[in-house]
Amino acid sequence: MNKGSILKHKIKNAADTGAWRNQSPYLDKKTCIGCGNCVKYCPDACIVLREAVKKGKKVKFANIDKKFCKGCGVCAQVCPVKAIAMK
């Protein structure tokens, strides 16, 4: 019995689903603590955590791909420090 499989997806073939939204998430990178709540709860899987070096220290912050974001606002609701705002 097969226990699962991994499907390869070509992102260049994906449809641009973010063009019709009426709200867009804006991230304040200074406020973001890199907890990953937005990544876990995004129904479109369009948020990833990125690493950057700030003052010689590695920090994580969310990166939202607005090409695929549908503007649902879940990320803004689950952010514990309110680093994401819908505008």
N, CA, C and O atoms as a GROMACS GRO file, in nm:
protein
  348
    1MET      N    1   0.084  -0.118   0.000
    1MET     CA    2   0.000   0.000   0.000
    1MET      C    3   0.089   0.124   0.000
    1MET      O    4   0.184   0.133   0.078
    2ASN      N    5   0.058   0.218  -0.085
    2ASN     CA    6   0.133   0.343  -0.091
    2ASN      C    7   0.096   0.430   0.028
    2ASN      O    8  -0.021   0.442   0.064
    3LYS      N    9   0.197   0.492   0.089
    3LYS     CA   10   0.173   0.574   0.206
    3LYS      C   11   0.168   0.722   0.174
    3LYS      O   12   0.137   0.802   0.262
    4GLY      N   13   0.198   0.762   0.054
    4GLY     CA   14   0.195   0.903   0.017
    4GLY      C   15   0.284   0.929  -0.102
    4GLY      O   16   0.358   0.841  -0.147
    5SER      N   17   0.275   1.048  -0.151
    5SER     CA   18   0.358   1.084  -0.265
    5SER      C   19   0.387   1.233  -0.260
    5SER      O   20   0.318   1.310  -0.193
    6ILE      N   21   0.489   1.271  -0.332
    6ILE     CA   22   0.524   1.412  -0.344
    6ILE      C   23   0.502   1.451  -0.489
    6ILE      O   24   0.557   1.390  -0.581
    7LEU      N   25   0.421   1.554  -0.508
    7LEU     CA   26   0.394   1.602  -0.643
    7LEU      C   27   0.482   1.723  -0.671
    7LEU      O   28   0.488   1.816  -0.592
    8LYS      N   29   0.550   1.720  -0.783
    8LYS     CA   30   0.633   1.833  -0.824
    8LYS      C   31   0.543   1.934  -0.894
    8LYS      O   32   0.462   1.899  -0.980
    9HIS      N   33   0.558   2.061  -0.856
    9HIS     CA   34   0.476   2.166  -0.913
    9HIS      C   35   0.565   2.271  -0.979
    9HIS      O   36   0.663   2.316  -0.919
   10LYS      N   37   0.532   2.308  -1.100
   10LYS     CA   38   0.609   2.412  -1.169
   10LYS      C   39   0.540   2.545  -1.144
   10LYS      O   40   0.432   2.571  -1.197
   11ILE      N   41   0.604   2.630  -1.064
   11ILE     CA   42   0.543   2.757  -1.024
   11ILE      C   43   0.518   2.848  -1.144
   11ILE      O   44   0.426   2.930  -1.140
   12LYS      N   45   0.597   2.835  -1.249
   12LYS     CA   46   0.577   2.921  -1.367
   12LYS      C   47   0.447   2.888  -1.439
   12LYS      O   48   0.396   2.970  -1.516
   13ASN      N   49   0.392   2.768  -1.416
   13ASN     CA   50   0.266   2.730  -1.478
   13ASN      C   51   0.144   2.765  -1.392
   13ASN      O   52   0.031   2.746  -1.436
   14ALA      N   53   0.167   2.815  -1.272
   14ALA     CA   54   0.056   2.845  -1.181
   14ALA      C   55  -0.018   2.970  -1.227
   14ALA      O   56   0.040   3.063  -1.283
   15ALA      N   57  -0.148   2.971  -1.202
   15ALA     CA   58  -0.230   3.087  -1.238
   15ALA      C   59  -0.206   3.201  -1.140
   15ALA      O   60  -0.182   3.177  -1.021
   16ASP      N   61  -0.212   3.324  -1.189
   16ASP     CA   62  -0.198   3.443  -1.106
   16ASP      C   63  -0.332   3.467  -1.036
   16ASP      O   64  -0.423   3.524  -1.095
   17THR      N   65  -0.342   3.422  -0.911
   17THR     CA   66  -0.471   3.428  -0.841
   17THR      C   67  -0.487   3.553  -0.757
   17THR      O   68  -0.596   3.577  -0.705
   18GLY      N   69  -0.383   3.633  -0.742
   18GLY     CA   70  -0.391   3.750  -0.657
   18GLY      C   71  -0.440   3.876  -0.725
   18GLY      O   72  -0.455   3.980  -0.659
   19ALA      N   73  -0.467   3.872  -0.854
   19ALA     CA   74  -0.502   3.992  -0.928
   19ALA      C   75  -0.642   4.045  -0.895
   19ALA      O   76  -0.669   4.163  -0.920
   20TRP      N   77  -0.728   3.964  -0.841
   20TRP     CA   78  -0.867   4.007  -0.821
   20TRP      C   79  -0.900   4.046  -0.678
   20TRP      O   80  -1.014   4.085  -0.650
   21ARG      N   81  -0.806   4.038  -0.587
   21ARG     CA   82  -0.836   4.068  -0.446
   21ARG      C   83  -0.866   4.216  -0.427
   21ARG      O   84  -0.822   4.300  -0.505
   22ASN      N   85  -0.942   4.248  -0.321
   22ASN     CA   86  -0.971   4.388  -0.292
   22ASN      C   87  -0.893   4.438  -0.170
   22ASN      O   88  -0.895   4.558  -0.142
   23GLN      N   89  -0.825   4.350  -0.097
   23GLN     CA   90  -0.737   4.388   0.014
   23GLN      C   91  -0.603   4.320  -0.007
   23GLN      O   92  -0.594   4.211  -0.064
   24SER      N   93  -0.500   4.385   0.043
   24SER     CA   94  -0.367   4.330   0.028
   24SER      C   95  -0.293   4.337   0.162
   24SER      O   96  -0.303   4.437   0.232
   25PRO      N   97  -0.219   4.231   0.199
   25PRO     CA   98  -0.146   4.234   0.324
   25PRO      C   99  -0.017   4.315   0.312
   25PRO      O  100   0.057   4.303   0.214
   26TYR      N  101   0.009   4.396   0.412
   26TYR     CA  102   0.133   4.472   0.420
   26TYR      C  103   0.205   4.432   0.547
   26TYR      O  104   0.147   4.432   0.655
   27LEU      N  105   0.332   4.397   0.534
   27LEU     CA  106   0.411   4.348   0.645
   27LEU      C  107   0.508   4.456   0.693
   27LEU      O  108   0.579   4.517   0.613
   28ASP      N  109   0.510   4.478   0.822
   28ASP     CA  110   0.608   4.566   0.885
   28ASP      C  111   0.723   4.477   0.933
   28ASP      O  112   0.711   4.411   1.036
   29LYS      N  113   0.832   4.475   0.858
   29LYS     CA  114   0.945   4.385   0.888
   29LYS      C  115   1.010   4.418   1.022
   29LYS      O  116   1.070   4.330   1.084
   30LYS      N  117   0.999   4.542   1.067
   30LYS     CA  118   1.057   4.580   1.196
   30LYS      C  119   0.979   4.518   1.311
   30LYS      O  120   1.037   4.490   1.417
   31THR      N  121   0.850   4.498   1.292
   31THR     CA  122   0.764   4.443   1.397
   31THR      C  123   0.761   4.290   1.394
   31THR      O  124   0.743   4.227   1.498
   32CYS      N  125   0.776   4.231   1.276
   32CYS     CA  126   0.768   4.086   1.259
   32CYS      C  127   0.872   4.015   1.345
   32CYS      O  128   0.989   4.051   1.344
   33ILE      N  129   0.828   3.914   1.420
   33ILE     CA  130   0.918   3.837   1.507
   33ILE      C  131   0.956   3.702   1.447
   33ILE      O  132   1.031   3.627   1.509
   34GLY      N  133   0.905   3.670   1.329
   34GLY     CA  134   0.941   3.546   1.262
   34GLY      C  135   0.885   3.421   1.326
   34GLY      O  136   0.946   3.314   1.319
   35CYS      N  137   0.769   3.432   1.390
   35CYS     CA  138   0.711   3.318   1.462
   35CYS      C  139   0.656   3.210   1.369
   35CYS      O  140   0.652   3.093   1.406
   36GLY      N  141   0.613   3.248   1.249
   36GLY     CA  142   0.562   3.151   1.152
   36GLY      C  143   0.413   3.124   1.161
   36GLY      O  144   0.364   3.037   1.088
   37ASN      N  145   0.339   3.193   1.247
   37ASN     CA  146   0.193   3.172   1.253
   37ASN      C  147   0.127   3.198   1.119
   37ASN      O  148   0.041   3.121   1.076
   38CYS      N  149   0.167   3.305   1.053
   38CYS     CA  150   0.106   3.339   0.924
   38CYS      C  151   0.133   3.229   0.822
   38CYS      O  152   0.047   3.200   0.738
   39VAL      N  153   0.251   3.170   0.828
   39VAL     CA  154   0.286   3.062   0.734
   39VAL      C  155   0.196   2.941   0.757
   39VAL      O  156   0.147   2.881   0.661
   40LYS      N  157   0.175   2.905   0.883
   40LYS     CA  158   0.093   2.787   0.917
   40LYS      C  159  -0.053   2.803   0.878
   40LYS      O  160  -0.116   2.707   0.834
   41TYR      N  161  -0.107   2.923   0.894
   41TYR     CA  162  -0.250   2.944   0.874
   41TYR      C  163  -0.290   2.998   0.738
   41TYR      O  164  -0.409   3.006   0.709
   42CYS      N  165  -0.195   3.035   0.654
   42CYS     CA  166  -0.229   3.089   0.521
   42CYS      C  167  -0.294   2.979   0.436
   42CYS      O  168  -0.229   2.878   0.408
   43PRO      N  169  -0.420   2.997   0.396
   43PRO     CA  170  -0.488   2.894   0.317
   43PRO      C  171  -0.432   2.881   0.175
   43PRO      O  172  -0.456   2.779   0.109
   44ASP      N  173  -0.360   2.981   0.128
   44ASP     CA  174  -0.306   2.977  -0.008
   44ASP      C  175  -0.159   2.939  -0.012
   44ASP      O  176  -0.101   2.928  -0.121
   45ALA      N  177  -0.098   2.918   0.104
   45ALA     CA  178   0.044   2.881   0.115
   45ALA      C  179   0.133   2.978   0.037
   45ALA      O  180   0.224   2.936  -0.034
   46CYS      N  181   0.104   3.107   0.052
   46CYS     CA  182   0.182   3.208  -0.022
   46CYS      C  183   0.274   3.288   0.069
   46CYS      O  184   0.325   3.393   0.029
   47ILE      N  185   0.297   3.239   0.192
   47ILE     CA  186   0.387   3.307   0.284
   47ILE      C  187   0.498   3.210   0.325
   47ILE      O  188   0.472   3.094   0.358
   48VAL      N  189   0.621   3.259   0.321
   48VAL     CA  190   0.736   3.180   0.366
   48VAL      C  191   0.818   3.266   0.461
   48VAL      O  192   0.812   3.389   0.456
   49LEU      N  193   0.895   3.202   0.547
   49LEU     CA  194   0.986   3.274   0.635
   49LEU      C  195   1.120   3.288   0.564
   49LEU      O  196   1.173   3.192   0.510
   50ARG      N  197   1.173   3.409   0.566
   50ARG     CA  198   1.304   3.438   0.509
   50ARG      C  199   1.400   3.475   0.621
   50ARG      O  200   1.359   3.522   0.727
   51GLU      N  201   1.527   3.454   0.596
   51GLU     CA  202   1.630   3.493   0.692
   51GLU      C  203   1.704   3.614   0.639
   51GLU      O  204   1.727   3.628   0.519
   52ALA      N  205   1.741   3.701   0.730
   52ALA     CA  206   1.822   3.818   0.697
   52ALA      C  207   1.919   3.841   0.811
   52ALA      O  208   1.900   3.790   0.922
   53VAL      N  209   2.022   3.917   0.784
   53VAL     CA  210   2.118   3.952   0.888
   53VAL      C  211   2.095   4.098   0.925
   53VAL      O  212   2.106   4.188   0.841
   54LYS      N  213   2.064   4.120   1.051
   54LYS     CA  214   2.039   4.254   1.101
   54LYS      C  215   2.130   4.278   1.221
   54LYS      O  216   2.121   4.208   1.322
   55LYS      N  217   2.217   4.376   1.208
   55LYS     CA  218   2.314   4.410   1.314
   55LYS      C  219   2.398   4.288   1.354
   55LYS      O  220   2.423   4.264   1.472
   56GLY      N  221   2.440   4.211   1.253
   56GLY     CA  222   2.524   4.094   1.277
   56GLY      C  223   2.452   3.973   1.333
   56GLY      O  224   2.516   3.876   1.372
   57LYS      N  225   2.322   3.978   1.337
   57LYS     CA  226   2.242   3.870   1.396
   57LYS      C  227   2.140   3.820   1.293
   57LYS      O  228   2.077   3.900   1.224
   58LYS      N  229   2.124   3.688   1.284
   58LYS     CA  230   2.025   3.633   1.192
   58LYS      C  231   1.884   3.650   1.248
   58LYS      O  232   1.857   3.616   1.364
   59VAL      N  233   1.796   3.704   1.166
   59VAL     CA  234   1.656   3.721   1.206
   59VAL      C  235   1.567   3.663   1.096
   59VAL      O  236   1.606   3.658   0.979
   60LYS      N  237   1.448   3.619   1.135
   60LYS     CA  238   1.351   3.568   1.039
   60LYS      C  239   1.236   3.667   1.026
   60LYS      O  240   1.201   3.735   1.122
   61PHE      N  241   1.180   3.673   0.906
   61PHE     CA  242   1.062   3.755   0.884
   61PHE      C  243   0.978   3.691   0.774
   61PHE      O  244   1.029   3.614   0.693
   62ALA      N  245   0.851   3.724   0.772
   62ALA     CA  246   0.759   3.667   0.674
   62ALA      C  247   0.778   3.735   0.539
   62ALA      O  248   0.810   3.854   0.532
   63ASN      N  249   0.759   3.659   0.434
   63ASN     CA  250   0.763   3.713   0.299
   63ASN      C  251   0.636   3.667   0.228
   63ASN      O  252   0.614   3.547   0.212
   64ILE      N  253   0.553   3.760   0.186
   64ILE     CA  254   0.423   3.730   0.127
   64ILE      C  255   0.432   3.743  -0.025
   64ILE      O  256   0.471   3.847  -0.076
   65ASP      N  257   0.396   3.637  -0.095
   65ASP     CA  258   0.394   3.639  -0.242
   65ASP      C  259   0.256   3.690  -0.285
   65ASP      O  260   0.159   3.614  -0.286
   66LYS      N  261   0.249   3.816  -0.320
   66LYS     CA  262   0.121   3.879  -0.351
   66LYS      C  263   0.064   3.834  -0.486
   66LYS      O  264  -0.051   3.863  -0.518
   67LYS      N  265   0.144   3.763  -0.563
   67LYS     CA  266   0.094   3.710  -0.690
   67LYS      C  267  -0.011   3.602  -0.664
   67LYS      O  268  -0.103   3.583  -0.744
   68PHE      N  269   0.003   3.531  -0.551
   68PHE     CA  270  -0.089   3.422  -0.520
   68PHE      C  271  -0.181   3.451  -0.401
   68PHE      O  272  -0.274   3.374  -0.376
   69CYS      N  273  -0.156   3.558  -0.328
   69CYS     CA  274  -0.239   3.595  -0.213
   69CYS      C  275  -0.376   3.639  -0.260
   69CYS      O  276  -0.388   3.720  -0.352
   70LYS      N  277  -0.480   3.586  -0.196
   70LYS     CA  278  -0.617   3.623  -0.232
   70LYS      C  279  -0.675   3.729  -0.141
   70LYS      O  280  -0.790   3.770  -0.159
   71GLY      N  281  -0.598   3.776  -0.043
   71GLY     CA  282  -0.643   3.885   0.042
   71GLY      C  283  -0.745   3.847   0.147
   71GLY      O  284  -0.830   3.929   0.181
   72CYS      N  285  -0.740   3.725   0.198
   72CYS     CA  286  -0.840   3.680   0.295
   72CYS      C  287  -0.822   3.743   0.432
   72CYS      O  288  -0.919   3.759   0.506
   73GLY      N  289  -0.698   3.780   0.468
   73GLY     CA  290  -0.671   3.845   0.596
   73GLY      C  291  -0.644   3.752   0.712
   73GLY      O  292  -0.629   3.799   0.825
   74VAL      N  293  -0.637   3.623   0.689
   74VAL     CA  294  -0.609   3.529   0.797
   74VAL      C  295  -0.473   3.558   0.859
   74VAL      O  296  -0.458   3.552   0.981
   75CYS      N  297  -0.375   3.590   0.778
   75CYS     CA  298  -0.240   3.618   0.829
   75CYS      C  299  -0.241   3.735   0.927
   75CYS      O  300  -0.174   3.731   1.030
   76ALA      N  301  -0.316   3.838   0.896
   76ALA     CA  302  -0.325   3.955   0.984
   76ALA      C  303  -0.395   3.920   1.115
   76ALA      O  304  -0.360   3.974   1.220
   77GLN      N  305  -0.492   3.830   1.110
   77GLN     CA  306  -0.566   3.792   1.229
   77GLN      C  307  -0.483   3.706   1.324
   77GLN      O  308  -0.498   3.717   1.446
   78VAL      N  309  -0.395   3.621   1.270
   78VAL     CA  310  -0.320   3.529   1.357
   78VAL      C  311  -0.184   3.584   1.400
   78VAL      O  312  -0.116   3.521   1.481
   79CYS      N  313  -0.143   3.698   1.348
   79CYS     CA  314  -0.013   3.756   1.385
   79CYS      C  315  -0.020   3.807   1.530
   79CYS      O  316  -0.101   3.895   1.560
   80PRO      N  317   0.064   3.753   1.620
   80PRO     CA  318   0.057   3.792   1.760
   80PRO      C  319   0.106   3.934   1.789
   80PRO      O  320   0.072   3.992   1.892
   81VAL      N  321   0.187   3.991   1.698
   81VAL     CA  322   0.238   4.126   1.720
   81VAL      C  323   0.180   4.228   1.622
   81VAL      O  324   0.223   4.343   1.616
   82LYS      N  325   0.080   4.184   1.546
   82LYS     CA  326   0.011   4.271   1.449
   82LYS      C  327   0.107   4.334   1.349
   82LYS      O  328   0.095   4.453   1.318
   83ALA      N  329   0.201   4.255   1.298
   83ALA     CA  330   0.297   4.302   1.199
   83ALA      C  331   0.238   4.305   1.058
   83ALA      O  332   0.296   4.365   0.967
   84ILE      N  333   0.122   4.241   1.039
   84ILE     CA  334   0.057   4.237   0.908
   84ILE      C  335  -0.073   4.314   0.918
   84ILE      O  336  -0.154   4.291   1.008
   85ALA      N  337  -0.092   4.405   0.824
   85ALA     CA  338  -0.216   4.483   0.818
   85ALA      C  339  -0.276   4.469   0.679
   85ALA      O  340  -0.204   4.469   0.579
   86MET      N  341  -0.406   4.458   0.672
   86MET     CA  342  -0.476   4.450   0.543
   86MET      C  343  -0.514   4.591   0.500
   86MET      O  344  -0.576   4.666   0.575
   87LYS      N  345  -0.476   4.626   0.378
   87LYS     CA  346  -0.508   4.759   0.325
   87LYS      C  347  -0.567   4.747   0.187
   87LYS      O  348  -0.600   4.848   0.125
   0.00000   0.00000   0.00000
